[in-house]
């Protein structure tokens, strides 16, 4: 069914053409009145002939008027935005709001009165929240004795599980529960956004000591500041009224003044905190009642920022649905056709519809944008294919958009798209394919260090990938060429190595795709001609510098060793960043 609520007109002024039958009727009536005045009414049939002597039937006039209305609509250019179902749902239900998640990492979150553990349960609740979101931008602040921004606000909520894995108590060195610093950091972060509307969701065990003394007074004041800034504070408590002891990493339980510490939920105190913050309070439940109360009945109903303009660039043109019926009706009205000829004309119109003579964009939108994009790619219409892929989301769309850009020799855009595909890949093979294409794109623009890092990433995921080994050897072989000017290059994040050299654009062309079905990950590669040229340069360099011949197997082994010695240290990096940017502006805190 056509969603007429999104109907757009390319040239709406042409709708005035529908007034033509009315204007002609007024003109003919005026002329008729002037002509018939010279004779009596009884003599008019003898004095006039042609169309002045007869009046058209109402049915004929109605058909003529309908034909002109259809012509006016066709000239005005009716069209609909070409959106896939996922985009259409996002446009109609999007809730543009900045949602800052504040996660408690204090030692008391290690208690196990809430199975499997308070901190683990909080993370599971956040993962359950993701499918409920309606387009909010999400950020993550963690706090213990200090607070820090772990994940900046982003619309790509699929990165949240990665940061939740990093959210461990070891990220913050200062023990305690500095709730005021976390809420103040959330207020400042949301206040810096151009889109001011936002909300804060606090996930904490609700320990009573966090709201005691000067630290508690500072937390209550921070909640009031959030409410004044129009940033409602909702609280999800993950503790229990009976409480539990706090386990230590090396065994035993936390003690204070010689007695085990029992962390107990202060439901009344945190209810007051949420009320002062202008939001809601809920205790964790086994079902979804807590999220329904805080998000569905609370955050989702908050006033949101204005939805940005519809980003659709492609349109479904509907003019043919008006033009062809108008043509048939005008033939019927103005040409002396027998009934059988009219039937033939209508039959031909139906055949044209069934045979697809009307452009596809006019009859119906593509039911599967991926199919349309792939057909455009196979036909060599890479600009059109890139536009189709740009309307889609996910790994396959990024790979297709990157391959289309690569075919157009727009290697910068190809690098961007393949990087997005790498971030969205959820399987080892998909990540390897994205890295391989990324390496070829870097190679095409002469960023050899980045290309080498990408090939190393492929070999880590697929150690026996012969193509990646060969391309890595060709990349490393460029070291033997004289470097006109060294320039810094960037590579795949988390990988570092020496500069291998410079490379001009060699006109690398991706391989063709023979499969008739759309692939989840399109592949680009060096052509045999370009590969042979690079190998020839490599052999020439090896012959000119005895003792420095580069053997593919040696390069491969050296690359694996380098990869082994340069592991990612995401936890350490985030720990250092939080230590640098964290806030700890409260008074002395209890160590839990």
C-alpha positions in Angstrom: 0.0 0.0 0.0 1.1 3.6 -0.7 1.8 5.7 2.3 0.1 8.9 1.1 1.2 10.8 4.3 4.7 11.0 2.8 3.5 12.0 -0.7 5.6 14.8 -2.2 5.1 16.9 -5.4 8.1 17.8 -7.5 6.4 20.8 -9.3 3.1 21.5 -7.4 2.3 24.6 -9.5 1.4 22.3 -12.4 -1.7 21.2 -10.4 -3.3 24.4 -11.7 -3.5 22.6 -15.1 -6.6 20.7 -13.7 -8.5 24.0 -14.1 -8.3 23.8 -17.9 -11.7 22.1 -18.4 -13.4 24.7 -16.2 -11.8 27.6 -18.0 -12.7 26.1 -21.4 -16.3 25.5 -20.2 -16.6 29.2 -19.1 -15.0 30.4 -22.4 -17.3 28.2 -24.6 -20.4 29.3 -22.6 -19.4 33.0 -23.1 -18.8 32.5 -26.9 -22.0 30.5 -27.3 -24.1 33.3 -25.6 -22.6 35.9 -27.9 -23.2 33.8 -31.1 -26.7 32.7 -30.3 -28.0 36.3 -29.6 -28.5 37.2 -33.2 -31.3 34.6 -33.8 -34.4 33.4 -32.1 -34.2 30.2 -30.1 -36.6 28.4 -32.5 -34.3 29.2 -35.4 -31.0 28.3 -33.8 -31.0 24.7 -35.0 -31.2 26.0 -38.6 -28.5 28.7 -38.1 -25.8 26.8 -36.2 -23.9 23.7 -37.0 -21.0 21.8 -35.5 -20.3 21.8 -31.8 -22.2 25.0 -31.3 -25.4 23.2 -32.3 -25.0 20.4 -29.7 -24.1 20.1 -26.1 -21.7 17.5 -24.8 -23.2 14.9 -22.4 -22.4 15.2 -18.7 -20.6 11.8 -18.9 -18.3 13.0 -21.7 -17.6 16.3 -19.8 -16.8 14.4 -16.6 -14.4 12.0 -18.4 -12.6 15.0 -20.0 -12.3 16.8 -16.7 -10.9 13.6 -15.1 -8.3 13.2 -17.8 -7.1 16.8 -17.3 -6.9 16.3 -13.5 -4.7 13.2 -14.1 -2.6 15.2 -16.6 -2.1 17.9 -14.0 -1.1 15.4 -11.4 1.4 13.8 -13.7 2.9 17.1 -14.6 3.2 18.0 -10.9 5.4 14.9 -10.3 3.9 12.9 -7.4 6.6 10.9 -5.6 7.3 9.1 -2.4 10.7 8.8 -0.5 12.4 5.6 -1.3 12.9 4.1 2.2 13.3 0.5 3.2 11.0 -0.8 6.0 13.6 -0.3 8.7 14.2 3.3 7.7 10.4 4.0 7.4 9.9 2.7 11.0 12.8 4.9 12.2 11.3 8.0 10.6 7.8 7.4 12.1 8.9 6.3 15.6 12.2 8.0 16.2 12.7 9.6 19.7 15.6 12.0 19.4 16.9 12.3 22.9 20.4 12.2 24.5 20.3 9.4 27.1 23.3 9.3 29.5 23.7 6.0 31.3 25.5 6.2 34.7 26.8 2.9 35.9 28.0 2.2 39.5 31.4 0.3 39.6 31.9 0.7 43.3 33.1 -2.4 45.3 29.6 -2.9 46.7 28.4 -3.7 43.1 30.2 -7.0 43.5 27.7 -8.3 46.1 25.6 -11.3 45.0 22.3 -10.8 46.6 21.0 -9.9 43.1 21.9 -12.9 41.0 24.2 -13.4 39.3 25.9 -10.3 40.7 24.8 -6.7 41.1 27.2 -5.4 38.4 26.5 -8.2 36.0 22.7 -7.7 36.5 23.1 -4.0 35.7 24.9 -4.8 32.4 22.2 -7.4 31.5 19.5 -4.8 32.1 21.3 -2.3 29.8 21.5 -5.0 27.1 17.8 -5.6 27.5 17.2 -1.8 27.1 18.9 -1.7 23.7 16.0 -3.2 21.7 13.6 -0.8 23.4 15.4 2.3 22.2 13.6 4.5 19.6 16.6 6.4 18.2 18.1 7.9 21.4 21.7 8.8 21.4 23.4 6.9 24.3 26.5 7.6 26.4 28.0 5.8 29.4 29.5 7.2 32.5 31.1 4.9 35.1 31.9 5.9 38.7 33.3 4.6 41.9 35.4 7.0 44.1 35.8 9.1 40.9 33.7 9.3 37.7 34.6 9.3 34.0 33.0 9.2 30.6 33.6 5.8 29.2 31.5 6.0 26.0 30.6 9.4 24.5 27.1 10.0 23.2 26.5 8.1 20.0 23.5 7.0 17.8 25.3 3.7 17.1 24.1 1.8 20.2 25.6 -1.4 18.9 28.9 -0.3 20.4 27.4 -0.3 23.9 28.1 -4.0 24.6 31.8 -3.5 23.9 32.1 -0.7 26.5 30.0 -2.7 29.0 32.7 -5.4 28.7 35.3 -2.8 29.5 33.3 -1.5 32.5 35.1 -3.2 35.3 36.0 -2.0 38.8 39.7 -2.0 37.9 39.1 1.0 35.5 38.9 3.3 38.5 41.6 3.4 41.2 39.7 5.4 43.8 37.3 3.2 45.9 34.0 4.5 47.2 30.7 5.7 45.7 31.1 9.3 44.4 27.6 9.7 43.1 27.7 13.5 43.0 30.7 13.5 40.7 29.0 11.1 38.3 25.7 13.2 38.2 27.6 16.4 37.7 29.7 14.9 34.9 26.4 13.7 33.2 24.9 17.2 33.5 28.0 18.9 32.0 28.3 16.3 29.2 24.6 16.6 28.2 24.7 20.4 28.5 27.5 20.6 25.9 25.3 19.0 23.2 23.7 21.2 20.6 20.4 19.2 21.0 19.7 20.1 24.6 17.0 17.7 25.5 18.2 14.7 27.4 17.8 12.3 30.4 20.0 10.4 32.8 19.5 6.8 33.9 21.4 5.8 37.0 22.1 2.1 37.7 23.4 1.6 41.2 23.0 -0.8 44.1 21.5 2.0 46.2 23.8 1.6 49.1 22.7 3.6 52.0 26.2 5.1 52.7 26.3 6.8 49.3 23.6 9.3 50.5 25.1 9.9 53.9 27.0 12.9 55.2 28.6 15.5 52.9 28.8 13.1 49.9 25.0 12.4 50.2 24.2 16.1 50.4 26.3 16.7 47.3 24.5 13.9 45.4 21.1 15.3 46.3 22.2 18.8 45.1 23.5 17.3 41.9 20.1 15.7 41.3 18.4 19.1 41.8 20.8 20.6 39.2 19.8 18.0 36.7 16.2 18.8 37.2 16.8 22.5 36.8 18.7 21.8 33.5 15.7 19.8 32.2 17.6 16.5 32.4 15.3 14.1 34.4 17.1 11.6 36.5 15.8 8.0 36.7 17.2 5.4 39.1 17.3 1.7 38.7 18.4 0.1 42.1 20.1 -3.2 42.0 20.3 -3.9 45.7 18.1 -5.7 48.3 16.6 -4.7 51.7 18.3 -7.7 53.3 21.7 -6.7 51.9 24.8 -8.8 51.3 28.5 -8.7 52.2 31.0 -7.4 49.7 33.5 -10.0 48.3 37.1 -9.1 47.8 39.1 -10.0 44.7 41.6 -12.1 46.7 38.9 -13.9 48.8 37.1 -13.0 51.9 34.8 -10.1 52.4 35.2 -6.3 53.0 35.5 -5.3 56.6 35.3 -2.0 58.3 36.4 -1.5 61.9 36.9 -5.2 62.2 33.4 -6.2 61.2 32.1 -7.4 57.8 30.3 -4.7 55.8 26.8 -5.4 54.7 25.6 -3.3 51.7 21.9 -2.6 52.1 19.5 -0.9 49.7 18.2 2.5 50.8 15.0 2.5 48.7 13.5 5.6 50.4 16.7 7.6 49.9 17.0 6.8 46.2 13.3 7.4 45.7 13.9 10.9 47.0 17.0 11.3 44.8 14.9 10.4 41.7 12.1 12.8 42.8 14.5 15.6 43.2 16.0 14.8 39.8 12.5 15.0 38.2 12.5 11.3 37.2 11.4 7.9 38.4 12.6 5.2 40.7 12.4 1.4 40.2 14.0 -1.6 41.8 15.3 -4.4 39.6 12.9 -7.2 38.8 13.3 -10.6 37.1 11.0 -9.5 34.2 10.7 -6.3 32.3 8.5 -4.3 34.7 11.5 -2.2 35.8 12.4 -1.1 32.2 8.7 -0.6 31.4 8.4 1.8 34.3 11.6 3.7 33.7 11.8 3.8 29.9 8.4 3.0 28.4 6.4 5.1 30.9 9.1 7.6 31.7 12.1 8.4 29.3 10.2 7.5 26.1 7.5 10.0 27.0 9.8 12.9 27.6 9.8 15.7 25.0 12.4 15.0 22.4 14.5 17.1 20.1 13.2 18.0 16.6 13.6 15.1 14.2 16.1 16.1 11.5 14.9 16.3 7.9 14.2 13.1 6.0 17.6 12.0 4.6 16.0 10.2 1.6 17.8 11.1 -1.6 16.0 8.6 -4.0 12.3 8.9 -4.9 9.6 6.6 -6.1 8.1 8.5 -9.1 4.3 8.0 -9.5 3.6 10.2 -12.5 3.0 7.2 -14.9 0.0 6.1 -12.8 -1.6 9.4 -13.8 -0.2 9.9 -17.3 -1.3 6.6 -18.9 -4.9 6.7 -17.7 -5.2 10.3 -18.8 -3.9 9.3 -22.3 -6.5 6.6 -22.6 -9.4 8.8 -21.4 -8.4 11.6 -23.9 -8.3 9.1 -26.8 -11.7 7.9 -25.7 -13.2 11.5 -25.6 -11.6 13.2 -28.6 -11.0 10.5 -31.2 -13.9 8.8 -33.0 -13.0 5.2 -32.0 -15.4 2.3 -32.1 -16.1 0.4 -28.9 -13.8 -2.4 -30.0 -10.9 0.1 -30.5 -11.4 1.4 -27.0 -11.3 -2.1 -25.6 -8.0 -2.7 -27.5 -6.5 0.5 -26.1 -7.4 -0.5 -22.5 -6.1 -4.0 -23.1 -2.8 -2.6 -24.3 -2.5 -0.4 -21.2 -3.0 -3.5 -19.0 -0.3 -5.4 -21.0 2.1 -2.5 -20.6 1.6 -2.6 -16.8 2.1 -6.4 -16.6 5.1 -6.4 -19.0 6.8 -3.7 -16.9 6.9 -1.1 -19.7 6.2 1.6 -17.1 9.5 2.3 -15.2 9.9 0.3 -12.1 10.3 3.4 -10.0 6.8 4.5 -11.1 4.9 1.2 -10.7 6.3 0.2 -7.3 9.3 0.8 -5.1 11.9 -1.9 -5.0 10.7 -4.4 -2.4 14.3 -5.3 -1.6 16.8 -2.3 -1.8 19.7 -4.8 -1.5 18.6 -6.5 -4.8 18.3 -3.1 -6.5 21.7 -2.0 -5.3 23.3 -5.2 -6.4 21.7 -5.1 -9.9 23.0 -1.5 -10.3 26.5 -2.7 -9.2 26.4 -5.6 -11.7 25.3 -3.2 -14.5 28.2 -0.9 -13.8 26.1 1.9 -12.4 28.3 2.4 -9.4 26.9 5.9 -8.5 23.4 4.5 -8.4 24.6 1.4 -6.4 26.4 3.6 -3.9 23.2 5.7 -3.5 21.2 2.6 -2.8 23.7 1.2 -0.3 23.8 4.6 1.4 20.1 4.2 2.3 20.7 0.8 3.9 22.3 -0.1 7.3 24.5 -2.9 8.4 27.6 -4.7 7.3 26.4 -5.7 3.8 25.5 -2.1 3.0 28.9 -0.8 4.1 30.7 -3.5 2.1 28.6 -2.8 -1.0 29.0 1.0 -0.7 32.8 0.5 -0.3 33.0 -1.8 -3.3 31.0 0.8 -5.4 33.3 3.6 -4.3 36.3 1.4 -5.0 35.1 0.8 -8.6 34.7 4.5 -9.0 38.3 5.0 -7.8 37.0 7.0 -4.9 39.4 5.3 -2.5 38.9 7.7 0.4 35.2 6.9 0.5 36.0 3.2 0.1 38.3 3.3 3.1 35.5 5.0 5.1 32.9 2.4 4.1 35.1 -0.6 4.7 36.1 0.8 8.1 32.3 1.0 8.9 31.9 -2.6 7.7 34.8 -3.7 10.0 33.0 -2.1 13.0 29.7 -3.7 12.1 31.0 -7.2 11.3 29.8 -9.8 13.8 31.7 -12.9 12.5 35.3 -13.7 12.0 35.0 -14.2 8.3 33.1 -10.9 7.8 35.8 -9.0 9.7 38.5 -10.7 7.6 36.8 -9.7 4.4 36.4 -6.1 5.5 40.0 -5.9 6.6 41.2 -7.4 3.3 39.2 -4.8 1.3 40.4 -2.1 3.6 44.0 -3.1 3.0 43.5 -3.0 -0.8 42.0 0.5 -0.5 44.9 1.7 1.6 47.3 0.1 -0.9 45.5 2.0 -3.8 46.2 5.4 -2.2 49.8 4.6 -1.2 49.2 4.3 2.6 51.3 1.2 2.8 51.6 1.1 6.6 47.9 1.1 7.0 47.6 -1.6 4.2 50.2 -3.8 5.9 48.3 -3.4 9.3 45.1 -4.5 7.5 46.7 -7.5 5.9 48.1 -8.5 9.3 44.6 -8.3 10.8 43.4 -10.6 8.0 46.2 -13.1 8.8 45.3 -13.0 12.5 41.8 -14.0 11.7 42.6 -16.3 8.7 46.3 -17.4 9.1 46.3 -19.3 5.8 44.9 -16.6 3.6 47.2 -16.8 0.6 46.0 -13.6 -1.0 46.7 -11.6 2.2 50.2 -13.2 2.4 50.9 -12.2 -1.2 49.6 -8.7 -0.8 51.5 -8.2 2.4 54.7 -9.3 0.6 54.0 -6.8 -2.2 53.3 -4.1 0.3 56.5 -4.8 2.2 58.4 -4.9 -1.1 57.9 -1.3 -1.7 60.5 -0.6 1.0 63.2 -1.2 -1.6 61.9 1.7 -3.7 63.5 5.2 -3.0 61.1 7.2 -0.8 60.7 10.7 -2.3 59.3 12.1 1.0 58.3 10.4 4.2 54.9 11.2 5.5 53.1 9.9 8.5 50.3 7.5 7.8 47.6 6.1 10.0 46.5 2.5 10.0 44.0 0.2 11.5 43.3 1.3 15.2 45.4 -0.6 17.7 48.1 -1.6 15.2 51.5 0.2 14.9 54.6 -0.5 12.9 57.3 1.1 10.8 56.7 3.1 7.7 57.0 0.8 4.7 57.2 3.5 2.0 55.1 5.4 -0.5 52.9 4.1 -3.4 51.2 5.9 -6.2 47.7 5.1 -7.4 48.2 2.1 -9.7 44.7 2.0 -11.1 43.7 -1.0 -9.0 40.4 -2.4 -10.2 38.2 -4.8 -8.2 37.5 -8.2 -9.4 34.1 -8.8 -11.1 31.4 -10.8 -9.3 29.9 -13.7 -11.3 27.3 -14.8 -8.7 23.8 -13.6 -9.6 22.7 -13.3 -6.0 23.6 -10.4 -3.7 26.6 -11.1 -1.5 26.8 -10.2 2.1 30.4 -8.9 1.6 31.6 -7.6 -1.7 35.3 -8.1 -2.4 37.8 -5.9 -4.1 41.3 -7.1 -5.1 44.3 -6.3 -7.2 44.0 -7.2 -10.9 46.5 -9.7 -12.3 48.1 -7.0 -14.3 48.7 -4.8 -11.3 49.8 -7.7 -9.2 52.3 -8.7 -12.0 53.6 -5.1 -12.2 54.2 -5.0 -8.4 56.0 -8.4 -8.4 58.2 -7.2 -11.3 59.2 -4.1 -9.3 59.8 -6.4 -6.3 62.1 -8.7 -8.3 63.9 -5.8 -9.8 64.6 -4.3 -6.4 65.8 -7.6 -5.1 68.2 -8.1 -8.0 69.6 -4.6 -7.5 70.3 -5.0 -3.8 72.0 -8.3 -3.1 71.4 -9.7 0.3 68.2 -7.8 0.7 65.8 -10.0 -1.2 62.4 -10.1 0.4 61.0 -13.6 0.7 57.2 -13.9 1.2 57.6 -16.5 3.9 60.1 -14.5 5.8 57.8 -11.4 5.6 54.9 -13.6 6.7 56.7 -14.9 9.8 58.0 -11.5 10.7 54.5 -10.1 10.4 53.1 -12.8 12.7 55.8 -12.0 15.3 55.0 -8.3 15.1 51.3 -9.1 15.5 52.1 -11.2 18.6 54.2 -8.4 20.2 51.6 -5.7 19.7 48.4 -6.8 21.3 45.5 -4.5 21.9 45.2 -3.2 25.5 41.8 -1.6 25.5 41.3 -1.9 29.2 44.6 -0.2 30.0 43.9 2.6 27.5 40.5 3.2 29.0 41.9 3.1 32.5 44.4 5.8 31.6 41.8 8.0 29.9 39.5 7.8 32.9 42.3 8.7 35.2 43.0 11.7 33.1 39.5 12.9 32.6 37.8 11.6 35.7 36.1 13.7 38.4 36.6 13.2 42.1 35.5 16.4 43.8 33.6 15.0 46.8 34.7 14.7 50.5 36.2 11.6 52.0 34.3 8.5 51.0 33.8 5.1 52.6 35.7 2.4 50.7 32.6 0.8 49.2 
